[in-house]
Amino acid sequence: MTQRRILLAAPRGYCAGVERAILIVEQALDRYGPPVYVRKQIVHNAHVVADLTARGAVFVEELEEVPEGAIVVYSAHGVAPAVRDEAQQRGLTAVDATCPLVAKVHAEARRYARDGRHILLIGHAGHEEIDGTLGEAPAHTTLIDSDTDLDRLVPPAAGGLTWLSQTTLAVDEVAETVRELKDRFPALVDPPSDDICYASQNRQDAVKAMAPRCDLVLVVGSANSSNSLRLVDVALAHGAEAAHLIDDAGQADPVWLDKAATVGVTAGASAPEHLVDGVLEWLRGKGFGEVEEVAVTVEDITFAAPPLPERPPGRTGGPRPTTTDLPMPVPRPAPAGSAAHAAALHVGPPHAAWNPTPPRHAAAAGTAPTPGAPRQPARPAHPQSGPAGPDAGEAG
């Protein structure tokens, strides 16, 4: 009988920006007490959102849902300047959990717009990160989300062209889009450093190394997580017979294992490690004993949380929401597959405007460019020194 084994990708799971964002919400709850409002999901993971909800965080879609004078945290995906202006006008105490690498892209957009360049922004329409970046220079930016966008592109006659990208896309996909853009516009200027997050690239590289040996790859992550979805795409493009995205072990289907001798396991950058442990335990229960880690690099990046602002005198966090206002609290953590665990996942739908499918170029095995060495992030200016605010990472 064939030995059934598990290949475990490394790196996997939380990146530095996700850890920082979650820590900021936890520190805000400790300092100010609940409720602490969070605009959008702090990171795209249903378990993380359910856990923070149980502790007193209140997740909202827009600032109009936040009482005047309350505490509000911006998500790791960043916000447009108009959101910051609205918070100031409504007297909100804002805490910025924007990932420093996303703030770097915002700074590049502002700089290129000041220089009179037009920006071709590669990414998913409706994703919070893209909404924020577009908001920095809307008159100077065109979104490239599909082949149709590329075919219809008519850049302004005046000024040069440059490109930027969403940080969580597939490396190969962005490279192919840039090649096509440069075929049409040879003078297109590259950003000073790659916008793809170091964690996204490292997790993709680990899957590329693992996938050719796998009958099945399980990616732990939520359905609205762009970087997790890209890991499924990468696994299929680089040799895995099948690949599935699951929030936790409770979503894994035993039928997937019928013809699988080797199962690869990884996790998106917003998925906590205890969910990976649950998947490994589920696989062991199905006869998968040996675990081999497939490591491509070791990550030692950290981003310090910014100092929390003082609450303005005389302002409170607004009335504490009733139990009918809050999503159902759940134990921390609930066992995978339990009723409480299932309830924890009902924390609201993904961003309604975002279709979480690859916008372009579903890569085929053997056609993708050879990736570079595993990366550490392009260093934003002073990533440890404070909030990733409007000028974080500003160059020149």
NUDRENVO-731936 format. One record per residue (C-alpha): residue number from 0; residue in one letter; x, y, z. Coordinates in steps of 0.05 Angstrom, whole numbers, plus 32768, in hexadecimal, padded with zeros to 4 digits. Example, Ala and Ser with C-alpha at 12.3 -4.5 7.8 and 13.67 -1.06 7.14 Angstrom:
<nodes>
+-----+---+------+------+------+
!   k ! r !    X !    Y !    Z !
+-----+---+------+------+------+
!   0 ! a ! 80F6 ! 7FA6 ! 809C !
!   1 ! s ! 8111 ! 7FEB ! 808F !
+-----+---+------+------+------+
</nodes>
This chain:
<nodes>
+-----+---+------+------+------+
!   k ! r !    X !    Y !    Z !
+-----+---+------+------+------+
!   0 ! m ! 8000 ! 8000 ! 8000 !
!   1 ! t ! 801A ! 8045 ! 7FED !
!   2 ! q ! 8032 ! 806E ! 8029 !
!   3 ! r ! 8004 ! 80AB ! 8032 !
!   4 ! r ! 802A ! 80EA ! 8043 !
!   5 ! i ! 8022 ! 8134 ! 804E !
!   6 ! l ! 804E ! 816B ! 8030 !
!   7 ! l ! 804B ! 81AA ! 805A !
!   8 ! a ! 805E ! 81EB ! 8038 !
!   9 ! a ! 808A ! 821F ! 8059 !
!  10 ! p ! 8081 ! 8259 ! 805F !
!  11 ! r ! 8036 ! 8256 ! 806A !
!  12 ! g ! 8001 ! 827B ! 8092 !
!  13 ! y ! 8007 ! 82BF ! 80B3 !
!  14 ! c ! 8033 ! 82F4 ! 8095 !
!  15 ! a ! 8050 ! 832F ! 80BA !
!  16 ! g ! 801A ! 835F ! 80A2 !
!  17 ! v ! 7FE1 ! 8331 ! 80B9 !
!  18 ! e ! 8001 ! 8326 ! 80FD !
!  19 ! r ! 8009 ! 8371 ! 8106 !
!  20 ! a ! 7FC1 ! 8380 ! 80F2 !
!  21 ! i ! 7FA4 ! 834C ! 8122 !
!  22 ! l ! 7FD1 ! 8365 ! 815A !
!  23 ! i ! 7FB9 ! 83AC ! 814E !
!  24 ! v ! 7F70 ! 8398 ! 8158 !
!  25 ! e ! 7F81 ! 836F ! 8196 !
!  26 ! q ! 7FA8 ! 83A9 ! 81B3 !
!  27 ! a ! 7F70 ! 83DA ! 81A4 !
!  28 ! l ! 7F3E ! 83AC ! 81C8 !
!  29 ! d ! 7F6D ! 83A7 ! 8204 !
!  30 ! r ! 7F78 ! 83F2 ! 8207 !
!  31 ! y ! 7F34 ! 840F ! 81F6 !
!  32 ! g ! 7F06 ! 83D5 ! 8207 !
!  33 ! p ! 7ECF ! 83BD ! 81D9 !
!  34 ! p ! 7EB1 ! 83CF ! 81AB !
!  35 ! v ! 7EEA ! 83DE ! 817B !
!  36 ! y ! 7ED0 ! 83E6 ! 8134 !
!  37 ! v ! 7EF7 ! 83CB ! 80F9 !
!  38 ! r ! 7EE9 ! 83E2 ! 80B2 !
!  39 ! k ! 7EE4 ! 83A3 ! 8087 !
!  40 ! q ! 7F02 ! 8361 ! 809D !
!  41 ! i ! 7F45 ! 8370 ! 80BF !
!  42 ! v ! 7F62 ! 8337 ! 8095 !
!  43 ! h ! 7F3E ! 8307 ! 8066 !
!  44 ! n ! 7F34 ! 82CC ! 8094 !
!  45 ! a ! 7EF1 ! 82B7 ! 80B2 !
!  46 ! h ! 7F10 ! 8298 ! 80F0 !
!  47 ! v ! 7F38 ! 82D6 ! 8101 !
!  48 ! v ! 7EFB ! 8302 ! 80F8 !
!  49 ! a ! 7ED0 ! 82D4 ! 8124 !
!  50 ! d ! 7F05 ! 82D2 ! 815A !
!  51 ! l ! 7F0C ! 831E ! 815D !
!  52 ! t ! 7EC0 ! 8326 ! 815B !
!  53 ! a ! 7EBB ! 82FA ! 8199 !
!  54 ! r ! 7EEC ! 8329 ! 81BC !
!  55 ! g ! 7EC3 ! 8368 ! 81AC !
!  56 ! a ! 7ED9 ! 837F ! 8167 !
!  57 ! v ! 7EA0 ! 8396 ! 813A !
!  58 ! f ! 7EAC ! 838F ! 80EF !
!  59 ! v ! 7E89 ! 83C0 ! 80C2 !
!  60 ! e ! 7E8A ! 83CC ! 8077 !
!  61 ! e ! 7E8B ! 8418 ! 8079 !
!  62 ! l ! 7E99 ! 8450 ! 80AB !
!  63 ! e ! 7E51 ! 8466 ! 80AB !
!  64 ! e ! 7E43 ! 8429 ! 80D7 !
!  65 ! v ! 7E73 ! 8442 ! 810C !
!  66 ! p ! 7E58 ! 8470 ! 8143 !
!  67 ! e ! 7E76 ! 84B6 ! 8145 !
!  68 ! g ! 7EB3 ! 84BB ! 8172 !
!  69 ! a ! 7EBF ! 846F ! 8173 !
!  70 ! i ! 7EFF ! 8449 ! 8167 !
!  71 ! v ! 7F08 ! 842C ! 8121 !
!  72 ! v ! 7F40 ! 8401 ! 8105 !
!  73 ! y ! 7F51 ! 8401 ! 80BB !
!  74 ! s ! 7F5D ! 83BB ! 80A0 !
!  75 ! a ! 7FA0 ! 83A0 ! 8088 !
!  76 ! h ! 7F8A ! 83AC ! 8040 !
!  77 ! g ! 7F8D ! 83F7 ! 8047 !
!  78 ! v ! 7F5C ! 842F ! 8039 !
!  79 ! a ! 7F54 ! 8468 ! 8008 !
!  80 ! p ! 7F61 ! 84B0 ! 801F !
!  81 ! a ! 7F16 ! 84BD ! 801C !
!  82 ! v ! 7F0B ! 848B ! 8054 !
!  83 ! r ! 7F3F ! 84AE ! 8080 !
!  84 ! d ! 7F1D ! 84F1 ! 8072 !
!  85 ! e ! 7ED9 ! 84D5 ! 8084 !
!  86 ! a ! 7EF4 ! 84B9 ! 80C6 !
!  87 ! q ! 7F10 ! 84FD ! 80D8 !
!  88 ! q ! 7ED0 ! 8521 ! 80C6 !
!  89 ! r ! 7EA7 ! 84F2 ! 80F2 !
!  90 ! g ! 7ED6 ! 84F8 ! 812D !
!  91 ! l ! 7EEC ! 84AF ! 812D !
!  92 ! t ! 7F2D ! 8499 ! 814E !
!  93 ! a ! 7F4F ! 8473 ! 8116 !
!  94 ! v ! 7F82 ! 843B ! 8120 !
!  95 ! d ! 7FA6 ! 8427 ! 80E0 !
!  96 ! a ! 7FB5 ! 83DD ! 80D6 !
!  97 ! t ! 7FC8 ! 83E5 ! 808C !
!  98 ! c ! 8000 ! 83B5 ! 807A !
!  99 ! p ! 8041 ! 83DD ! 8070 !
! 100 ! l ! 804A ! 83BB ! 802C !
! 101 ! v ! 8005 ! 83D2 ! 8016 !
! 102 ! a ! 8016 ! 8418 ! 8030 !
! 103 ! k ! 8054 ! 8416 ! 8004 !
! 104 ! v ! 8029 ! 840B ! 7FC6 !
! 105 ! h ! 7FFD ! 8446 ! 7FDB !
! 106 ! a ! 803A ! 8472 ! 7FE2 !
! 107 ! e ! 8052 ! 845E ! 7F9C !
! 108 ! a ! 800E ! 846F ! 7F7F !
! 109 ! r ! 8010 ! 84B5 ! 7F9F !
! 110 ! r ! 8057 ! 84C1 ! 7F86 !
! 111 ! y ! 8049 ! 84AB ! 7F3F !
! 112 ! a ! 800A ! 84D6 ! 7F3D !
! 113 ! r ! 8032 ! 8513 ! 7F55 !
! 114 ! d ! 8065 ! 8505 ! 7F1E !
! 115 ! g ! 802E ! 8506 ! 7EEA !
! 116 ! r ! 8032 ! 84BC ! 7ED9 !
! 117 ! h ! 7FF5 ! 8491 ! 7ECB !
! 118 ! i ! 7FF1 ! 8451 ! 7EF5 !
! 119 ! l ! 7FDB ! 840D ! 7EDA !
! 120 ! l ! 7FC4 ! 83E9 ! 7F19 !
! 121 ! i ! 7FC1 ! 839D ! 7F12 !
! 122 ! g ! 7F90 ! 837D ! 7F42 !
! 123 ! h ! 7F49 ! 8366 ! 7F52 !
! 124 ! a ! 7F11 ! 8399 ! 7F4B !
! 125 ! g ! 7EEC ! 83A1 ! 7F8D !
! 126 ! h ! 7F22 ! 8385 ! 7FBA !
! 127 ! e ! 7F2E ! 83B2 ! 7FF6 !
! 128 ! e ! 7F78 ! 83BA ! 7FE6 !
! 129 ! i ! 7F69 ! 83D1 ! 7F9F !
! 130 ! d ! 7F33 ! 8400 ! 7FB7 !
! 131 ! g ! 7F65 ! 8421 ! 7FE5 !
! 132 ! t ! 7F9C ! 8427 ! 7FB1 !
! 133 ! l ! 7F6D ! 8442 ! 7F7C !
! 134 ! g ! 7F56 ! 8476 ! 7FAE !
! 135 ! e ! 7F9B ! 8494 ! 7FB3 !
! 136 ! a ! 7F9C ! 84AE ! 7F6C !
! 137 ! p ! 7F5B ! 849C ! 7F48 !
! 138 ! a ! 7F65 ! 84CE ! 7F0F !
! 139 ! h ! 7FAA ! 84B1 ! 7F01 !
! 140 ! t ! 7F9A ! 8466 ! 7F07 !
! 141 ! t ! 7F7C ! 8431 ! 7ED9 !
! 142 ! l ! 7F6B ! 83EC ! 7EF6 !
! 143 ! i ! 7F82 ! 83AF ! 7ECF !
! 144 ! d ! 7F57 ! 8375 ! 7EE6 !
! 145 ! s ! 7F4B ! 834D ! 7EA6 !
! 146 ! d ! 7F5F ! 8343 ! 7E5E !
! 147 ! t ! 7F25 ! 8371 ! 7E4C !
! 148 ! d ! 7F44 ! 83A9 ! 7E76 !
! 149 ! l ! 7F86 ! 839F ! 7E53 !
! 150 ! d ! 7F66 ! 839E ! 7E0D !
! 151 ! r ! 7F3F ! 83DE ! 7E1B !
! 152 ! l ! 7F78 ! 8404 ! 7E3A !
! 153 ! v ! 7F83 ! 8448 ! 7E1C !
! 154 ! p ! 7FB6 ! 846D ! 7E47 !
! 155 ! p ! 7FB9 ! 84B9 ! 7E4B !
! 156 ! a ! 7FE1 ! 84DB ! 7E15 !
! 157 ! a ! 8009 ! 8504 ! 7E47 !
! 158 ! g ! 8037 ! 84E9 ! 7E7C !
! 159 ! g ! 805A ! 84A6 ! 7E84 !
! 160 ! l ! 803E ! 8463 ! 7E99 !
! 161 ! t ! 804F ! 8437 ! 7ED5 !
! 162 ! w ! 8030 ! 83FA ! 7EF5 !
! 163 ! l ! 801F ! 83E4 ! 7F3B !
! 164 ! s ! 7FFD ! 83A6 ! 7F55 !
! 165 ! q ! 7FD3 ! 8389 ! 7F8D !
! 166 ! t ! 8003 ! 8369 ! 7FBE !
! 167 ! t ! 7FE0 ! 8325 ! 7FC2 !
! 168 ! l ! 7FDE ! 830F ! 7F79 !
! 169 ! a ! 8001 ! 82D4 ! 7F5A !
! 170 ! v ! 8048 ! 82E8 ! 7F47 !
! 171 ! d ! 8046 ! 82C6 ! 7F03 !
! 172 ! e ! 8003 ! 82E5 ! 7EF2 !
! 173 ! v ! 801C ! 832B ! 7EFF !
! 174 ! a ! 805C ! 831E ! 7ED8 !
! 175 ! e ! 8033 ! 8307 ! 7E9C !
! 176 ! t ! 8006 ! 8345 ! 7EA0 !
! 177 ! v ! 8043 ! 8373 ! 7EA4 !
! 178 ! r ! 8062 ! 8350 ! 7E67 !
! 179 ! e ! 8023 ! 835D ! 7E3F !
! 180 ! l ! 8021 ! 83A6 ! 7E56 !
! 181 ! k ! 8069 ! 83B0 ! 7E42 !
! 182 ! d ! 805C ! 8392 ! 7DFD !
! 183 ! r ! 802A ! 83C9 ! 7DF2 !
! 184 ! f ! 804D ! 8400 ! 7E19 !
! 185 ! p ! 8099 ! 83F5 ! 7E17 !
! 186 ! a ! 80A6 ! 8433 ! 7E41 !
! 187 ! l ! 807D ! 8418 ! 7E7C !
! 188 ! v ! 80A3 ! 8426 ! 7EBC !
! 189 ! d ! 80AA ! 83F0 ! 7EF2 !
! 190 ! p ! 809F ! 8402 ! 7F3B !
! 191 ! p ! 80E0 ! 8408 ! 7F64 !
! 192 ! s ! 80D3 ! 83C4 ! 7F83 !
! 193 ! d ! 80A2 ! 838B ! 7F77 !
! 194 ! d ! 805E ! 8398 ! 7F96 !
! 195 ! i ! 804E ! 834F ! 7FA1 !
! 196 ! c ! 8052 ! 8342 ! 7FEC !
! 197 ! y ! 808E ! 8319 ! 8001 !
! 198 ! a ! 8060 ! 82EA ! 8026 !
! 199 ! s ! 8033 ! 82DF ! 7FEA !
! 200 ! q ! 8070 ! 82CE ! 7FBF !
! 201 ! n ! 8090 ! 82A1 ! 7FF3 !
! 202 ! r ! 8050 ! 8279 ! 7FFE !
! 203 ! q ! 8047 ! 8272 ! 7FB3 !
! 204 ! d ! 808F ! 825B ! 7FAB !
! 205 ! a ! 8085 ! 8226 ! 7FE1 !
! 206 ! v ! 8048 ! 820C ! 7FBD !
! 207 ! k ! 806E ! 820A ! 7F7B !
! 208 ! a ! 80A3 ! 81DF ! 7F9C !
! 209 ! m ! 8070 ! 81B1 ! 7FBB !
! 210 ! a ! 8039 ! 81AB ! 7F87 !
! 211 ! p ! 805B ! 817D ! 7F54 !
! 212 ! r ! 805F ! 8147 ! 7F8A !
! 213 ! c ! 8017 ! 814E ! 7FA0 !
! 214 ! d ! 7FD7 ! 8129 ! 7F8D !
! 215 ! l ! 7FB0 ! 815D ! 7FB5 !
! 216 ! v ! 7FC0 ! 81A1 ! 7FD3 !
! 217 ! l ! 7F96 ! 81BE ! 800C !
! 218 ! v ! 7F9B ! 8209 ! 8015 !
! 219 ! v ! 7F82 ! 8223 ! 8058 !
! 220 ! g ! 7F62 ! 8267 ! 804F !
! 221 ! s ! 7F20 ! 828B ! 8046 !
! 222 ! a ! 7EFC ! 8292 ! 8004 !
! 223 ! n ! 7F06 ! 82DE ! 8002 !
! 224 ! s ! 7F51 ! 82D9 ! 800D !
! 225 ! s ! 7F74 ! 82ED ! 7FCC !
! 226 ! n ! 7FB7 ! 82D0 ! 7FDE !
! 227 ! s ! 7F98 ! 828E ! 7FF5 !
! 228 ! l ! 7F72 ! 8287 ! 7FB3 !
! 229 ! r ! 7FB2 ! 8293 ! 7F8D !
! 230 ! l ! 7FD3 ! 8259 ! 7FB2 !
! 231 ! v ! 7F9D ! 822A ! 7F96 !
! 232 ! d ! 7FAB ! 8245 ! 7F50 !
! 233 ! v ! 7FF6 ! 823C ! 7F58 !
! 234 ! a ! 7FEF ! 81F5 ! 7F71 !
! 235 ! l ! 7FC5 ! 81E1 ! 7F35 !
! 236 ! a ! 7FF4 ! 8205 ! 7F05 !
! 237 ! h ! 8031 ! 81E2 ! 7F20 !
! 238 ! g ! 801E ! 8199 ! 7F20 !
! 239 ! a ! 7FEC ! 818A ! 7F57 !
! 240 ! e ! 7FB5 ! 815B ! 7F40 !
! 241 ! a ! 7F82 ! 8181 ! 7F6A !
! 242 ! a ! 7F80 ! 81BC ! 7F9A !
! 243 ! h ! 7F4B ! 81D7 ! 7FC8 !
! 244 ! l ! 7F42 ! 8214 ! 7FF5 !
! 245 ! i ! 7F26 ! 8205 ! 803A !
! 246 ! d ! 7F19 ! 8230 ! 8076 !
! 247 ! d ! 7F2A ! 81F6 ! 80A5 !
! 248 ! a ! 7F2A ! 81AA ! 80AA !
! 249 ! g ! 7EDE ! 81AB ! 80B0 !
! 250 ! q ! 7EDA ! 81BF ! 8066 !
! 251 ! a ! 7F07 ! 8187 ! 804D !
! 252 ! d ! 7EE4 ! 8150 ! 8026 !
! 253 ! p ! 7EFC ! 8109 ! 8032 !
! 254 ! v ! 7EEB ! 80F9 ! 7FE9 !
! 255 ! w ! 7F26 ! 8124 ! 7FD4 !
! 256 ! l ! 7F54 ! 80F1 ! 7FF4 !
! 257 ! d ! 7F3B ! 80B4 ! 7FCE !
! 258 ! k ! 7F74 ! 80B4 ! 7F9C !
! 259 ! a ! 7FA6 ! 80DE ! 7FC2 !
! 260 ! a ! 7FE7 ! 80C2 ! 7FDD !
! 261 ! t ! 8009 ! 8105 ! 7FE8 !
! 262 ! v ! 7FE4 ! 8142 ! 8002 !
! 263 ! g ! 8003 ! 8187 ! 8005 !
! 264 ! v ! 7FED ! 81B8 ! 803A !
! 265 ! t ! 7FF8 ! 8203 ! 803D !
! 266 ! a ! 7FD4 ! 8241 ! 8057 !
! 267 ! g ! 7FC7 ! 8287 ! 803E !
! 268 ! a ! 7FE8 ! 82C2 ! 8060 !
! 269 ! s ! 7FAA ! 82D1 ! 808A !
! 270 ! a ! 7F9E ! 828A ! 80A4 !
! 271 ! p ! 7FB2 ! 8279 ! 80EC !
! 272 ! e ! 7FE0 ! 823D ! 80F7 !
! 273 ! h ! 7FAF ! 8218 ! 8125 !
! 274 ! l ! 7F82 ! 820E ! 80E7 !
! 275 ! v ! 7FBC ! 81EC ! 80C3 !
! 276 ! d ! 7FC6 ! 81C0 ! 8101 !
! 277 ! g ! 7F7D ! 81AC ! 80FC !
! 278 ! v ! 7F85 ! 8197 ! 80B3 !
! 279 ! l ! 7FC3 ! 816E ! 80C3 !
! 280 ! e ! 7F9D ! 814B ! 80FB !
! 281 ! w ! 7F64 ! 813C ! 80CB !
! 282 ! l ! 7F94 ! 811F ! 8098 !
! 283 ! r ! 7FB5 ! 80F4 ! 80CE !
! 284 ! g ! 7F71 ! 80D8 ! 80DE !
! 285 ! k ! 7F6A ! 80C4 ! 8095 !
! 286 ! g ! 7FAB ! 809D ! 8095 !
! 287 ! f ! 7FDE ! 80D2 ! 8081 !
! 288 ! g ! 8017 ! 80C8 ! 80B1 !
! 289 ! e ! 8059 ! 80E4 ! 8096 !
! 290 ! v ! 8060 ! 8130 ! 8094 !
! 291 ! e ! 8098 ! 8150 ! 806B !
! 292 ! e ! 80A2 ! 819B ! 806C !
! 293 ! v ! 80B2 ! 81BB ! 8029 !
! 294 ! a ! 80D6 ! 81FC ! 803B !
! 295 ! v ! 80EE ! 8230 ! 8009 !
! 296 ! t ! 8103 ! 8267 ! 803A !
! 297 ! v ! 80FF ! 827D ! 8082 !
! 298 ! e ! 80D9 ! 82BD ! 8090 !
! 299 ! d ! 80EF ! 82E9 ! 80CA !
! 300 ! i ! 80CB ! 832A ! 80B7 !
! 301 ! t ! 80A3 ! 8350 ! 80EB !
! 302 ! f ! 807D ! 8392 ! 80E8 !
! 303 ! a ! 8075 ! 83B7 ! 8129 !
! 304 ! a ! 802F ! 83CF ! 813C !
! 305 ! p ! 8026 ! 841A ! 813E !
! 306 ! p ! 801A ! 843E ! 8180 !
! 307 ! l ! 7FCF ! 8443 ! 818E !
! 308 ! p ! 7FB2 ! 848A ! 818D !
! 309 ! e ! 7F95 ! 84AB ! 81CA !
! 310 ! r ! 7F49 ! 84AC ! 81CA !
! 311 ! p ! 7F34 ! 84F5 ! 81C2 !
! 312 ! p ! 7F1A ! 8512 ! 8204 !
! 313 ! g ! 7ECF ! 850B ! 820F !
! 314 ! r ! 7EC6 ! 84D7 ! 81D9 !
! 315 ! t ! 7EB1 ! 8490 ! 81E4 !
! 316 ! g ! 7EAD ! 8452 ! 81B9 !
! 317 ! g ! 7E62 ! 845A ! 81B1 !
! 318 ! p ! 7E2E ! 842B ! 81CE !
! 319 ! r ! 7E44 ! 83E4 ! 81D7 !
! 320 ! p ! 7E21 ! 83BA ! 81A3 !
! 321 ! t ! 7DEB ! 838A ! 81BB !
! 322 ! t ! 7DF0 ! 8340 ! 81AC !
! 323 ! t ! 7DC3 ! 834A ! 8171 !
! 324 ! d ! 7DF3 ! 837D ! 8154 !
! 325 ! l ! 7E30 ! 8350 ! 8157 !
! 326 ! p ! 7E3E ! 8310 ! 8131 !
! 327 ! m ! 7E36 ! 82D3 ! 815E !
! 328 ! p ! 7E71 ! 82CE ! 818E !
! 329 ! v ! 7E95 ! 828B ! 818D !
! 330 ! p ! 7EC7 ! 8267 ! 81BA !
! 331 ! r ! 7F11 ! 8273 ! 81AB !
! 332 ! p ! 7F23 ! 8249 ! 8185 !
! 333 ! a ! 7EE9 ! 821B ! 8175 !
! 334 ! p ! 7EFC ! 81D4 ! 815F !
! 335 ! a ! 7EFA ! 81CB ! 8114 !
! 336 ! g ! 7EBA ! 81AA ! 80FE !
! 337 ! s ! 7E93 ! 81BC ! 813D !
! 338 ! a ! 7E51 ! 81E2 ! 813D !
! 339 ! a ! 7E73 ! 821E ! 815F !
! 340 ! h ! 7EAA ! 821C ! 812B !
! 341 ! a ! 7E76 ! 821D ! 80F3 !
! 342 ! a ! 7E53 ! 8258 ! 8113 !
! 343 ! a ! 7E95 ! 827D ! 8117 !
! 344 ! l ! 7E9A ! 827F ! 80CC !
! 345 ! h ! 7E59 ! 82A5 ! 80C2 !
! 346 ! v ! 7E78 ! 82EA ! 80CC !
! 347 ! g ! 7E5F ! 830A ! 808C !
! 348 ! p ! 7E6A ! 8300 ! 8042 !
! 349 ! p ! 7EA9 ! 8311 ! 801C !
! 350 ! h ! 7EAE ! 8355 ! 7FFC !
! 351 ! a ! 7E71 ! 8357 ! 7FCF !
! 352 ! a ! 7E92 ! 8379 ! 7F94 !
! 353 ! w ! 7ECE ! 834A ! 7F90 !
! 354 ! n ! 7ECD ! 830D ! 7F64 !
! 355 ! p ! 7F05 ! 82E4 ! 7F84 !
! 356 ! t ! 7F1D ! 82C2 ! 7F44 !
! 357 ! p ! 7F5F ! 82CD ! 7F20 !
! 358 ! p ! 7F55 ! 830B ! 7EF5 !
! 359 ! r ! 7F82 ! 82F3 ! 7EBD !
! 360 ! h ! 7FB0 ! 82BD ! 7EA4 !
! 361 ! a ! 7F9E ! 827C ! 7EC7 !
! 362 ! a ! 7FE5 ! 8261 ! 7EC3 !
! 363 ! a ! 7FF4 ! 821E ! 7EA5 !
! 364 ! a ! 8029 ! 81F1 ! 7EC0 !
! 365 ! g ! 806B ! 81FC ! 7E9E !
! 366 ! t ! 8059 ! 8241 ! 7E81 !
! 367 ! a ! 8067 ! 826C ! 7EBE !
! 368 ! p ! 80A8 ! 8292 ! 7EC4 !
! 369 ! t ! 80DC ! 8276 ! 7EF4 !
! 370 ! p ! 80D2 ! 829B ! 7F36 !
! 371 ! g ! 810A ! 82C0 ! 7F57 !
! 372 ! a ! 8129 ! 82AE ! 7F99 !
! 373 ! p ! 80FC ! 82AF ! 7FD6 !
! 374 ! r ! 80F3 ! 82F6 ! 7FEB !
! 375 ! q ! 80F4 ! 8322 ! 8027 !
! 376 ! p ! 80C7 ! 835F ! 801E !
! 377 ! a ! 80DD ! 839F ! 7FFC !
! 378 ! r ! 80E7 ! 83C9 ! 803A !
! 379 ! p ! 80B5 ! 8401 ! 8042 !
! 380 ! a ! 80D2 ! 8440 ! 8060 !
! 381 ! h ! 80D4 ! 8437 ! 80AC !
! 382 ! p ! 80A5 ! 83FC ! 80B0 !
! 383 ! q ! 80B1 ! 83F5 ! 80FB !
! 384 ! s ! 80A9 ! 843E ! 810D !
! 385 ! g ! 805E ! 8449 ! 810F !
! 386 ! p ! 801C ! 8444 ! 80EC !
! 387 ! a ! 8018 ! 8436 ! 80A2 !
! 388 ! g ! 7FF5 ! 8478 ! 8097 !
! 389 ! p ! 7FEF ! 84A4 ! 805A !
! 390 ! d ! 803A ! 84B0 ! 8055 !
! 391 ! a ! 8053 ! 846C ! 806C !
! 392 ! g ! 8088 ! 8453 ! 803B !
! 393 ! e ! 8087 ! 8494 ! 8014 !
! 394 ! a ! 80C4 ! 8499 ! 7FE7 !
! 395 ! g ! 80E1 ! 84D8 ! 7FCD !
+-----+---+------+------+------+
</nodes>
